């Protein structure tokens, strides 16, 4: 896999699983009385924290595997199953419990500042996003691809902030139907990514090698 191909895979996979579009309804529901400036501040902080969480877990992933005695194919398959579960919920245009529970949403609505939790973690940087970052790191070949992964994480954070900022400024103009359509399309892409990760993991197991 070339650097360009890996970068495209990393960005698309992370963007689809972070899915800032699906986070917009929860973001607006938890900040009904906040000003545009306050919403922008929360969105900026949440995206920065989400990027930091993904970078830390990606950087420490190999040591975590070594410490726990987990093989890379096993983690890839487990992470892919989680992605498939989230994708199935997205195909039905609903927020997956694997990203955020109803209790977390209720707690967020009652809090003065929801930037750190639940917006940053687990809505943006949830288990699925963390698993994806770790899987992508394990697929990276060389320092260039590892650096590309971290750049892609930063880009996804920047794009996520842009989407949340647009939502904060134009909440009344958002079409629920359009958001559901985008969520379903991204769910289909995420399902394909999850299946591909499983195929990549199987190729690393001797009995499945060609």
C-alpha positions in Angstrom: 0.0 0.0 0.0 1.5 3.3 -1.1 1.6 6.4 1.2 -1.2 8.1 -0.7 -3.4 5.0 -0.6 -2.8 4.5 3.2 -3.5 8.2 3.8 -6.8 8.0 2.0 -7.7 4.9 3.9 -6.8 6.4 7.2 -8.7 9.7 6.7 -11.8 8.1 5.2 -11.9 5.3 7.9 -11.5 7.8 10.8 -13.9 10.3 9.4 -16.6 7.7 8.9 -16.3 6.3 12.4 -15.9 9.6 14.2 -18.9 10.8 12.1 -19.3 14.4 13.3 -22.5 14.7 11.2 -24.2 12.1 13.5 -22.9 14.0 16.6 -24.7 17.2 15.5 -28.1 16.4 16.9 -26.7 15.4 20.3 -24.5 18.5 20.3 -27.4 20.8 19.7 -29.7 19.0 22.1 -27.1 19.3 24.9 -26.6 23.1 24.3 -30.1 24.5 23.8 -29.5 27.6 25.9 -25.9 28.3 25.0 -24.9 31.2 22.7 -23.2 30.6 19.4 -19.8 31.7 20.9 -20.2 29.2 23.7 -21.1 26.4 21.3 -18.1 27.2 19.2 -15.8 27.1 22.3 -17.2 23.7 23.3 -16.9 22.3 19.8 -13.3 23.5 19.5 -12.3 22.0 22.9 -14.1 18.7 22.2 -12.4 18.2 18.8 -9.0 19.0 20.4 -9.6 16.5 23.2 -10.8 13.9 20.7 -7.7 14.3 18.6 -5.5 14.0 21.7 -7.2 10.8 22.8 -6.9 9.2 19.4 -3.2 10.2 19.1 -2.4 8.9 22.5 -4.1 5.5 22.0 -2.6 5.1 18.5 0.9 5.9 19.8 0.7 3.6 22.8 -1.2 0.8 21.0 1.7 -1.5 20.3 2.8 -1.4 24.0 -0.8 -2.1 25.1 -0.9 -5.2 22.9 2.4 -6.4 24.2 1.5 -5.8 27.8 -1.9 -7.6 27.4 -0.6 -10.4 25.2 -3.0 -9.6 22.4 -2.2 -10.5 18.8 -2.8 -7.9 16.1 -5.2 -10.0 14.0 -7.3 -10.7 17.2 -7.6 -7.0 17.9 -8.4 -6.2 14.3 -11.2 -8.7 14.2 -12.6 -7.5 17.5 -12.4 -3.9 16.5 -14.0 -4.7 13.1 -17.0 -6.4 14.8 -17.5 -3.2 16.9 -17.4 -1.1 13.7 -19.9 -3.4 12.0 -22.3 -3.0 15.0 -22.0 0.8 14.9 -22.5 0.7 11.1 -25.7 -1.3 11.4 -27.1 1.4 13.7 -26.0 4.1 11.3 -27.8 2.4 8.5 -30.9 2.8 10.5 -30.1 6.5 11.1 -29.8 6.2 14.8 -26.9 6.9 17.2 -25.3 3.6 18.3 -25.2 2.8 22.0 -21.6 1.8 21.4 -20.9 5.6 20.9 -23.3 7.1 23.4 -26.0 5.9 25.8 -29.3 7.7 26.6 -28.0 8.2 30.1 -24.9 10.0 28.8 -27.1 12.3 26.6 -29.3 13.2 29.6 -26.3 13.9 31.8 -24.8 16.1 29.0 -28.0 18.1 28.7 -27.9 18.9 32.4 -24.3 19.9 32.4 -23.0 23.5 31.9 -20.1 22.4 29.6 -20.3 19.2 27.6 -17.0 19.6 25.7 -15.0 17.0 27.5 -17.7 14.5 28.1 -19.8 13.3 26.5 -19.0 15.3 23.3 -15.3 14.6 23.0 -15.5 11.1 24.7 -17.3 9.0 23.8 -19.4 10.7 21.0 -16.4 11.7 18.8 -13.5 9.6 20.2 -15.5 6.5 21.2 -14.4 2.9 21.3 -14.9 2.5 17.6 -12.7 5.5 16.7 -10.0 4.3 19.2 -10.1 0.8 17.7 -9.9 2.2 14.2 -6.8 4.3 15.1 -5.1 1.3 16.6 -5.9 -0.9 13.6 -4.6 1.7 11.2 -1.4 2.1 13.2 -0.8 -1.6 13.0 -1.3 -1.5 9.2 1.2 1.4 8.8 4.5 0.5 7.1 7.3 2.8 8.0 7.6 6.1 9.7 6.0 8.0 6.8 2.7 6.1 7.1 2.7 6.5 10.9 3.2 10.2 10.5 0.4 10.2 7.9 -1.9 8.6 10.4 -1.4 11.3 12.9 -1.9 14.0 10.3 -5.1 12.3 9.3 -6.3 12.3 12.9 -5.6 16.0 13.1 -7.5 16.6 9.8 -10.5 14.6 10.9 -10.5 16.8 14.1 -10.4 20.0 12.0 -13.2 18.8 9.7 -15.3 17.7 12.7 -14.9 21.2 14.2 -15.9 22.7 10.9 -19.1 20.7 10.8 -20.0 21.4 14.5 -19.3 25.1 13.9 -21.6 25.2 11.0 -24.3 23.4 13.1 -23.7 25.9 15.9 -24.2 28.9 13.6 -27.1 27.5 11.5 -28.9 25.1 13.7 -32.3 26.1 12.4 -31.4 25.5 8.8 -30.3 21.9 9.2 -32.5 19.4 7.5 -33.2 16.2 9.7 -33.9 14.3 6.5 -30.6 15.2 4.9 -28.7 14.3 8.1 -30.4 10.9 8.2 -29.4 10.3 4.6 -25.8 11.2 5.2 -25.7 9.0 8.3 -27.0 6.0 6.3 -24.4 6.6 3.6 -21.6 6.8 6.1 -22.9 3.7 7.8 -22.6 1.8 4.5 -19.0 3.0 4.1 -18.2 2.1 7.7 -19.6 -1.5 7.2 -17.3 -1.9 4.1 -14.3 -0.6 6.1 -15.1 -3.1 8.9 -15.3 -6.0 6.5 -12.0 -5.0 4.9 -10.3 -4.8 8.2 -11.5 -8.4 8.9 -10.1 -9.6 5.6 -6.8 -7.9 6.3 -6.6 -9.6 9.7 -7.3 -13.0 8.2 -4.5 -12.6 5.8 -2.1 -12.3 8.7 -3.2 -15.7 10.1 -1.1 -18.5 8.5 -4.0 -20.9 7.7 -5.8 -18.2 5.7 -2.7 -17.0 3.7 -2.8 -17.7 0.0 
